[in-house]
């Protein structure tokens, strides 16, 4: 789980976008750990949200993730 969290945070820190979809995050993690299942990535992402390292953004029709304190209000 810690390895998955680290991969997610690495992606969030280096991503050009401040908000990203789960699918984008999943692809980035699978580049590092190809055998990981989407459910495990989702659990790790939720844990990071609970730890307040990531935040959810709801666009109404979909949910996106973002790194806490990184461009939350700049890109509307």
Secondary structure as GFF3:
##gff-version 3
##sequence-region A 1 76
A	DSSP	alpha_helix	2	14	.	.	.	ID=ss1
A	DSSP	beta_strand	19	20	.	.	.	ID=ss2
A	DSSP	alpha_helix	22	32	.	.	.	ID=ss3
A	DSSP	alpha_helix	38	50	.	.	.	ID=ss4
A	DSSP	beta_strand	54	58	.	.	.	ID=ss5
A	DSSP	beta_strand	63	67	.	.	.	ID=ss6
###
